[in-house]
């Protein structure tokens, strides 16, 4: 059995519980979402967050957060009326909203007063986030500058030796990162094109906001 067979574990309920315990103890895990494979840790554990940024090889960008539900979102972010409309239309799903932050360490947001957050549309990711306490860092499981992985094996080849567990939930649905919309100002701004097309976002802006 090769190393990848030993280190990449099926995303069973038992292994999800084990992954959550790793997160609770300050460890790093790789896990599937509907967009790309994610690299996660406890967003309230500063040592774990700093380790994650070292693993990725970047220290100058904020880290996105995955939430289990809207109640968890409101623990760490301010939801405006526009943000609620976006959340009702696109969550769960591959849209990250940049919102004014509440109680999150500065190391997560790189000193910014905003946080990027979403509720994923993926059963494994949602269950994992729930087991981790409702919130989980949701950075892509790649080295900075490399292509985000679409499979557990791809993620393992990039990060397998420097994380504590790699969960295999099969191939991802979209294969591209989430779309990012900044709602922290007076006017919504598209920051990153992604799994949700620009035309869909633009149509929503023009007809529903």
Secondary structure, 3 states (H helix, E strand, C coil): CCHHHHHEEECCHHHHHHHHHHHHCCCCEEECCCCCCEEECCCCCHHHHHHHHHHHCCCCCCCCEEECCHHHHHHHECCCHHHHHHHHHHCCCCEEEEEEECCCCHHHHCCCCEEEEECCCCHHHHHHHHHCCCEEECEECCCCCCCCCCCHHHHHHHHHHHCCEEEECCCCCCCCCCEEEECCCCCCEEEECCCCCHHHHHHHHHHHC
